[in-house]
């Protein structure tokens, strides 16, 4: 397995935008097992952008889990 570290400080806007597109357009491209990952679904449903292309952590439940689905979107 090849792991490539991605600095959120540099690519957070790009990753948030790409994640949003993957989940919203054409009925989404992500399948999540609700019985195993209920908190992750909550994160994705409550995620709010602050208007500057960044995650509004105060308005998002379990915001620390948001990095999980967003990380692989940096291509």
Secondary structure, DSSP 8 states (H G I E B T S, - for coil): -------HHHHHHHHHHHHHHHHHGGG-S----TTT-HHHHHHHHH--B-SSSSB-TTTSTTGGGHHHHHHTT--
